[in-house]
Amino acid sequence: MANKSLSIRIDSKMLHKLHVVADYEGRSANSQILILIRDCIEQYEAKHGEIKIARKSATPDE
């Protein structure tokens, strides 16, 4: 699976706090965000069932 980029808008206070948490966990901010996203998806799937991914991506850039 190819890695994709995602830009987000985040205020400086929240970004600073993210860096503090990531540093505490011994991770980069990017790695911390990926873990948060993974945990969010796992929680969603635990409640609603597995998210099925179509074989061919529905995103226009793939």
C-alpha positions in Angstrom: 0.0 0.0 0.0 1.4 3.4 -1.0 1.7 6.1 1.6 -0.3 9.3 0.9 0.1 12.8 2.2 -2.6 14.7 4.1 -2.4 18.4 5.0 -4.3 19.6 8.0 -4.9 23.0 9.5 -4.1 23.1 13.2 -3.8 26.0 15.6 -0.3 26.6 17.1 -1.5 25.8 20.7 -2.9 22.4 19.7 0.2 21.6 17.6 2.5 22.5 20.5 0.5 20.2 22.8 0.7 17.4 20.1 4.5 17.7 20.1 4.6 17.5 23.9 2.5 14.3 23.9 4.5 12.8 21.0 7.8 13.6 22.7 6.6 12.1 26.0 5.7 8.9 24.0 9.0 8.9 22.2 7.4 9.5 18.8 7.4 12.0 16.1 4.2 14.1 15.7 3.5 12.3 12.5 3.7 8.9 14.2 1.5 10.1 17.0 -1.1 11.3 14.6 -1.1 7.9 12.8 -1.6 6.1 16.1 -4.5 8.4 17.0 -6.1 7.8 13.6 -5.6 4.0 14.0 -7.1 4.0 17.4 -10.1 6.0 16.2 -10.7 3.5 13.3 -10.4 0.6 15.7 -13.0 2.1 18.0 -15.3 2.8 15.1 -15.0 -0.7 13.8 -15.5 -2.2 17.2 -18.8 -0.4 17.4 -20.0 -0.5 13.8 -18.1 -3.4 12.3 -15.2 -3.6 9.9 -15.0 -0.9 7.3 -14.9 -2.6 3.9 -12.4 -1.2 1.4 -13.2 -1.7 -2.2 -10.5 -3.3 -4.3 -10.3 -0.2 -6.5 -9.9 3.0 -4.5 -12.7 5.5 -4.6 -10.3 8.4 -4.4 -9.7 10.3 -7.6 -5.9 10.5 -7.3 -5.3 6.7 -7.3 
